[in-house]
Structures are given as C-alpha cells and as structure tokens.
Amino acid sequence: MRRKKAIVFTEYRHKLESVESAQRAGFTAVLVTRQKRNGAAKVFDEVFEVDLNSREVWDDLAKKLKAKYNVKAVVSNYDHFVVQRSYLAEKLGVPATTVYAAACTRNKVLMRHALSVMPENIEFEVVHSLAEATRARQKLGGDVFLKSIAGIKSRCIFHVKSAAALTRAWHEFRQLKNEVDEELMNDFKYLDFRFNYPDPREIVLVEKAIRGKQITVSSLVDSHRVWHAPSVVDITTAAEIGRDDSFLAYRMLPSKMPVEIWREAKKITETAIKVLGLRNCAVFTDLIVDENGKVKIIEIASRMGGYRPLMYLHAYDFYLPDLLIRAVTGRPVRRRKKAQRFVSLLEIFPEQNGKFVRVENLAAIKKDPALVYFKMKAKKDSLVGHARENFEPVAVLLITGKNYRALEQKSREIHEQLKVIVA
C-alpha cells in the first residue's frame, strides 16, 4: 500500500492553527500525546497516546510511524516539546533542527553559551544558590533579571535592582518551582544526551538588565533558507505602563522602529539561526534595542510566537501557520510585504494575586468596533496573579487602528480601564 503523506505533531493543548494548515495542504495530521484531551481525537486524523518520558517508547513509535506513514515533517507548537520533536524527527530521518539545537532553544543556559560567539549576546551568570546570585548581580552591575532557565513567554522572570529585591525574588522563585508545569521542568535525562543539559530545578540564570525597547522577529526556516515576517513587532512591557510585573502589556504591528533596526534585527536573527543550526521549523526571536541603538538578543525559540498568526493575519493579511507548513515541507514561502492596518495585542493581568471575580469596564470595550479578537482565559473563582509567578493572562484582546500613535494611546487607555477584580 502507498503510505499517506503525514505531518506529526508532538503534543496538543489548544493551538489548532498549524494542524488545520497541514490538513488543508493535503497532509494527514498525526498527534503524539501523553493523553487525549481538548477534543484531540476530533482534530487529528490519528492519535498515539504514549509515555513521553521514555526513550524506548519514542524509538518504537518511530518504527510504527515509518511503517504506516510517509512522514514529511515533525512540528511542535509548544516550547515544552521541541526537544522531543527533534528526537523523533531524527529517528524518522526527517530534516529537522538537531536535538542539541532544540535543547538550546528550550534551555536558556545552553542558549546563552551557544550564542556567546555573538557580540549581541547579553552578559549572564549561571547560579545555584542565593550567595552565587548575589555575586552575579554585583558582577553584572547591580541591575539584573533573575530567570527560570526553562520559562516561557514573560513568565518566571524577576527584575532585581537591590540586594533585598534579590532575596525576595530568590525565595519566591524557589517556592514557585514546585508549582510550575512539570513539562517545563523536564531535564530529559531519559533521552541520554551526549551533552550536559542544565537542570531547570537546580540552576537559575542571572542576566544583565538592558535598558531599551523590546522587539520580536518571526521567521520560518527550511533546510537552507530563512524567511522573515515583513516587520518586527514592537513590545511594550508591564514596567513601561507602570506595573510591577514581567508581562508584555501590548505588542504592535507594523513597528515604528526605523527600517535599519528591522534589518539589523533580522540579520542578528539569521546569525543566531545559523549558529544554532535551526532548520525546518518556525523561529521566534526576542531582542532589545538599547539606548545607543544597538540590538541585543534576549532569546530564541524554535517554534512560532503564540499570538503572531493572529497579529500578522489582521495586519498583513497572510497566515503564518500555512507558511510554516510550506517551509517545513521544503516548499517556498511567499507573503505580503505591505501592511493593511495597524494592530495591537493586549494581555490583561491583575495587579495582585487572588481568586478571579470580574474585569471592570469589559462590556464597554467589547462594544468597541476596533476590537477584532477577545478571549477570556480566567474562569470564575480561578486563581489569577502576576506573570512573574507563572500565571497566565486573565484576558487577551486584539484591536486595530488607522495609525500607530492613536492605537498606542488606545492600548494604554484599555489597560487603565480594564481592572481585574480579585477576592
């Protein structure tokens, strides 16, 4: 029998986009998961429920997939599972980012060491204790970030400017580790790496704080080419709107940064992609433009940015997940280069931890014609809180506008209006 062309996905939680894109492109969508949930059986053409923490299971699964399907690519929509994605792809003989490179995008210590050859890498220290963290802070100038080496998005990050703040952050972080998603704390010992994988439960990263404007680059990579989305995305952090937290208040497209900054950011991203050896995947790069106009690299992930498909769809009228499937299967990527409108993606967080009650002024915002997307993520009486303590946003919304300045002003006003009430 002729084997069906398939794309295999490592784990599924809620992101449908690239799964639907694969099916529209004529591929059978196969899922490898610990447990069927969130309607996975209806979404995928076939589901394999397996023990994700067993090398023997992955090896056996590769044999079964080879026998049944002509697998063209292995994709992960989540940071947690990019290492397993690359391991399975290597076993299947499918072009993919190597396991080591995937581990570098999954573990911030490996990433920082790998990117040390680049002048755009941020100064850092690896620490195991509060005493080491104290020495690292002094060495890096006193203004630093304390980070989980396996954190995602803006969560599990503490901005520290004093000895007292460092002590508080250290103790909060040590307590927090017991509550973080188990998959994020995975040390992958069952895969028997031929390199040292720093343990996220034992090691913490201290990075020099860089003052400036944060931006991101979305890219797609096949075996030898790199495509970038036409504009970088401008990031406004919680601190910039006067909040003591690590979440990203809003993201905007197209960027108001000079075109020279766009080009520099994409050039640095390409260099990092080549240094790490990333291929046949989406790449999401977080950078910062310092006060002198120099671009530094914060981190790089071998998966698509969570809200980027929605943002580029409304700003540029192209769909990143469709282009991802083209890239990972070796087909050329073409995308619109001229923006159709300005967009801003907002994440709403409470100012203090507690049980979720409601969001004030939400009804008025929902009636605004500028609102094109809204998702309430918090449920009544669920525990909500700060991003730095690994909480997810209470709500996410996307608004559009005619120009950058007006949309930026509106984004700030919405953050002032939407107050999260907790018990």
C-alpha positions in Angstrom: 0.0 0.0 0.0 1.1 3.5 -0.7 1.8 5.3 2.6 -0.1 8.6 3.2 1.9 11.8 3.5 1.8 12.9 7.1 2.9 15.7 9.4 3.4 14.6 13.0 2.8 17.0 15.9 4.4 16.5 19.4 1.6 17.2 21.9 -1.6 19.2 21.6 -3.1 21.6 24.1 -5.2 24.2 22.3 -3.3 25.5 19.2 -5.2 24.4 16.1 -3.7 26.7 13.5 -0.8 24.7 12.0 -2.8 21.4 12.4 -5.5 22.8 10.2 -2.9 24.2 7.8 -1.3 20.8 7.4 -4.7 19.2 6.7 -5.6 21.9 4.2 -2.3 21.3 2.4 -3.2 17.6 2.0 -1.3 16.0 4.8 -2.5 13.5 7.4 -2.2 15.2 10.8 -0.8 12.7 13.4 -0.6 13.5 17.1 1.8 12.1 19.7 0.5 12.9 23.1 0.6 11.8 26.7 -3.2 11.9 26.9 -6.1 12.7 24.6 -7.7 16.0 25.7 -9.3 19.2 24.4 -11.0 17.3 21.6 -7.8 16.0 20.1 -9.5 12.9 18.7 -11.7 15.1 16.5 -8.9 17.4 15.5 -6.3 14.9 14.3 -6.5 12.1 11.8 -4.7 9.7 14.2 -3.6 10.0 17.8 -0.8 8.0 19.5 -1.1 8.1 23.3 2.3 7.3 24.7 4.6 7.8 27.7 6.5 10.9 26.7 9.3 10.3 29.2 10.6 7.0 27.8 13.3 6.8 25.1 12.2 3.2 24.2 8.7 4.4 23.6 9.9 7.1 21.2 12.1 4.7 19.4 9.3 2.2 19.0 6.9 4.9 17.9 9.3 6.0 15.1 9.2 2.4 13.8 5.4 2.4 13.8 5.2 5.8 12.1 7.7 4.8 9.4 5.7 1.7 8.6 2.4 3.5 8.3 3.2 7.0 7.0 5.4 8.9 4.7 6.3 11.5 7.3 7.3 14.8 5.8 7.9 16.8 8.9 7.6 16.8 12.7 6.2 20.0 14.3 5.8 21.4 17.8 3.5 24.3 18.6 4.9 24.5 22.2 8.3 25.2 23.7 7.8 22.3 26.1 8.0 19.7 23.3 10.6 20.9 20.8 13.3 18.6 22.1 11.0 15.5 21.6 10.1 16.9 18.2 13.7 16.9 17.1 14.5 13.5 18.6 11.5 11.9 16.8 12.4 13.6 13.5 16.0 12.3 13.7 14.7 8.8 14.3 12.3 9.1 11.3 15.1 10.5 9.1 13.1 13.8 8.5 15.0 17.0 8.0 14.8 18.9 11.3 16.6 21.0 13.9 19.1 18.8 15.8 18.3 17.6 19.3 21.1 19.7 20.7 19.9 22.9 18.8 16.4 22.3 20.0 17.7 21.9 23.6 19.5 25.3 23.2 16.1 26.9 22.4 14.5 25.1 25.3 17.1 25.8 27.9 18.4 29.4 28.5 21.8 28.3 29.8 22.6 26.2 26.8 21.3 29.1 24.6 23.4 31.7 26.2 26.6 29.5 26.0 25.9 28.7 22.3 25.3 32.4 21.4 28.4 33.6 23.3 30.2 33.8 19.9 27.8 36.7 19.1 28.5 40.2 20.3 24.8 40.7 20.6 24.5 38.1 23.4 23.6 39.6 26.8 26.0 39.1 29.7 24.9 36.4 32.1 25.9 34.2 35.0 24.7 30.7 35.9 23.9 30.3 39.6 22.9 27.5 42.0 22.4 29.5 45.3 21.4 32.9 46.6 25.1 33.6 47.5 26.1 32.9 43.9 23.2 35.0 42.7 24.4 37.9 44.9 27.9 37.7 43.5 26.5 37.5 40.0 24.3 40.6 40.5 27.3 42.6 41.7 29.5 41.4 38.8 26.8 42.4 36.3 26.3 45.9 37.6 23.5 45.6 40.2 20.5 45.8 37.8 19.7 42.3 36.6 17.0 39.8 35.7 16.6 36.5 37.6 15.1 33.9 35.2 14.0 30.4 35.1 16.2 28.7 32.5 13.1 26.9 31.2 10.5 29.6 31.4 8.2 30.6 28.6 6.9 34.0 27.3 7.4 36.6 30.1 6.7 34.3 33.0 9.1 33.3 35.8 11.2 36.5 35.4 12.1 38.8 38.2 13.7 42.3 37.7 16.1 42.9 40.5 17.7 46.2 41.4 18.7 45.7 45.0 20.0 43.1 47.5 16.7 43.0 49.3 14.8 42.6 46.0 17.2 39.7 45.0 16.5 37.9 48.3 12.7 38.3 47.9 12.9 37.1 44.2 15.1 34.2 45.1 12.7 32.9 47.7 9.7 33.5 45.5 11.3 31.6 42.7 12.3 28.6 44.8 8.7 28.3 46.0 7.4 28.8 42.6 9.3 25.9 41.0 7.1 23.4 42.8 4.0 24.9 41.1 5.4 25.3 37.5 4.2 23.0 34.7 6.1 19.7 35.1 6.9 19.6 31.4 8.8 22.9 31.7 11.0 21.4 34.4 11.8 18.3 32.3 15.6 17.6 32.3 15.2 15.0 29.5 17.6 12.5 31.3 15.6 9.6 29.7 16.9 10.7 26.3 20.5 10.1 27.5 22.0 13.2 25.8 25.7 13.2 24.9 25.9 16.7 26.3 25.1 18.2 29.7 21.6 19.5 30.0 21.4 22.0 32.9 18.6 21.0 35.3 15.8 23.7 35.4 15.0 22.7 39.0 18.6 23.3 40.2 20.0 26.2 38.1 19.0 29.8 37.7 20.1 32.4 35.1 21.1 35.9 36.1 21.3 38.4 33.2 22.4 41.9 32.9 19.4 44.2 32.5 19.5 46.2 29.3 17.5 49.5 29.0 15.7 49.9 25.7 12.8 48.9 23.5 11.9 45.2 23.2 11.1 43.8 19.7 10.5 40.4 18.2 11.1 38.8 14.9 9.1 35.9 13.4 10.9 33.7 10.9 10.5 30.4 9.0 13.3 28.1 8.1 13.6 25.1 5.7 16.8 23.1 5.2 18.8 26.1 3.8 16.6 29.2 3.5 15.3 31.7 6.1 12.2 33.9 5.6 11.2 36.7 7.9 7.9 38.3 8.5 7.9 41.8 6.9 8.0 43.8 10.1 9.4 43.3 13.6 6.8 43.6 16.4 7.1 46.4 19.0 6.8 45.3 22.6 5.6 47.4 25.5 6.3 45.8 28.8 4.4 46.0 32.1 7.1 48.2 33.6 6.5 50.7 30.8 2.9 51.2 31.8 3.8 51.5 35.5 3.1 47.9 36.6 5.4 45.9 38.8 5.3 42.6 36.8 7.0 40.9 33.9 4.1 40.5 31.4 4.1 42.2 28.0 1.4 44.9 28.1 0.9 45.1 24.4 2.5 44.2 21.1 2.1 46.3 17.9 2.4 45.9 14.2 3.8 47.3 12.0 6.7 48.5 14.0 7.6 52.2 14.3 11.3 51.3 14.5 13.5 52.6 11.7 13.9 50.2 8.8 17.6 50.0 9.7 16.6 48.5 13.0 14.3 46.0 11.3 17.2 44.9 9.0 19.7 44.7 11.9 17.2 42.6 14.0 16.7 40.2 11.1 20.4 39.9 10.4 21.1 39.1 14.0 18.3 36.5 14.0 19.7 34.9 10.9 23.2 34.7 12.5 21.6 33.0 15.6 19.7 30.6 13.4 23.0 29.6 11.7 25.0 29.4 14.9 22.4 27.1 16.5 21.7 25.2 13.3 17.9 25.6 13.3 16.1 24.2 10.3 12.6 23.1 9.2 10.8 25.0 11.9 9.4 28.3 12.9 11.7 30.6 14.8 10.7 33.3 17.3 13.4 35.7 18.4 13.1 38.2 21.2 15.5 41.2 21.1 16.0 44.6 22.6 17.3 47.8 21.1 19.4 49.5 23.8 19.6 53.3 24.4 22.5 53.5 22.0 20.6 51.9 19.2 22.4 48.6 19.5 20.4 45.4 19.1 20.9 42.6 21.7 19.3 39.1 21.6 17.2 38.2 24.6 16.2 34.6 23.5 15.3 32.5 20.5 12.7 29.7 20.2 12.3 27.0 17.6 8.5 27.4 17.4 6.1 30.1 16.3 5.2 33.0 18.6 1.9 32.4 20.3 0.0 35.4 19.0 1.9 36.1 15.8 -0.5 34.2 13.5 -3.4 36.4 14.7 -1.4 39.6 14.5 0.0 39.1 11.0 -3.3 37.9 9.7 -5.0 41.2 10.7 -2.1 43.5 9.9 -0.8 42.0 6.7 -3.5 39.6 5.6 -1.3 36.4 5.4 -1.5 33.3 7.7 1.8 32.2 9.3 0.7 28.6 10.0 0.1 28.0 6.3 3.5 29.3 5.5 5.1 27.2 8.3 3.8 24.0 6.7 5.3 25.1 3.4 8.6 25.8 5.0 8.9 22.5 7.0 8.0 20.5 3.9 10.6 22.3 1.7 8.3 24.5 -0.4 9.0 28.2 -1.0 7.3 30.8 1.2 5.7 33.9 -0.2 4.0 36.6 1.9 2.5 40.1 1.6 5.0 42.8 2.5 2.8 45.8 2.8 0.7 46.3 5.9 -3.1 46.6 5.6 -3.7 48.1 9.0 -2.2 48.7 12.5 -2.9 46.1 15.2 -2.2 45.9 18.9 -2.4 42.7 21.0 -3.0 43.2 24.7 -2.7 40.8 27.7 -4.6 41.7 30.8 -3.2 40.7 34.2 -4.4 41.6 37.8 -2.4 43.9 40.0 -2.5 41.4 42.8 -2.9 37.6 43.2 -6.3 36.2 44.2 -9.5 34.5 43.1 -10.8 35.9 39.9 -14.1 37.8 40.3 -14.6 40.0 37.2 -13.0 42.5 34.8 -14.3 46.1 35.2 -15.5 48.0 32.1 -15.3 44.9 29.9 -18.8 45.4 28.4 -17.9 48.8 27.0 -14.6 47.5 25.5 -16.5 44.6 23.8 -18.7 47.1 22.0 -15.8 49.0 20.5 -15.6 48.4 16.7 -11.8 48.4 16.9 -11.9 45.1 18.8 -11.4 42.2 16.4 -10.5 39.4 18.9 -11.2 38.7 22.5 -10.6 35.7 24.7 -11.4 35.4 28.4 -8.9 32.9 29.8 -9.7 33.2 33.5 -12.7 31.4 35.0 -14.9 32.5 37.9 -13.0 31.8 41.2 -9.9 30.5 39.5 -6.6 31.7 40.9 -5.0 34.5 38.9 -1.9 36.6 39.5 1.4 38.0 38.4 3.2 36.8 35.2 6.5 36.6 37.1 4.9 34.0 39.3 3.9 31.9 36.2 0.3 33.0 35.9 -1.4 33.3 32.5 -3.3 36.4 31.4 -6.8 36.9 32.6 -7.8 38.0 29.1 -6.3 38.6 25.6 -7.6 41.1 23.0 -6.6 42.4 19.6 -7.6 45.9 18.5 -7.0 47.7 15.1 -6.4 51.3 14.2 -5.6 53.7 11.4 -2.2 54.9 12.8 0.4 53.8 15.3 0.2 56.8 17.7 -3.6 56.6 18.1 -3.5 52.8 18.6 -0.7 53.0 21.1 -2.7 55.6 23.1 -5.8 53.4 23.0 -3.8 50.4 24.2 -2.7 52.3 27.3 -6.2 53.5 27.9 -7.6 50.0 27.8 -5.0 48.8 30.4 -6.2 51.6 32.6 -9.9 50.8 32.1 -9.8 47.0 32.4 -9.2 46.5 36.1 -9.1 42.9 37.2 -11.1 42.4 40.5 -9.9 39.5 42.7 -11.1 38.2 46.0 
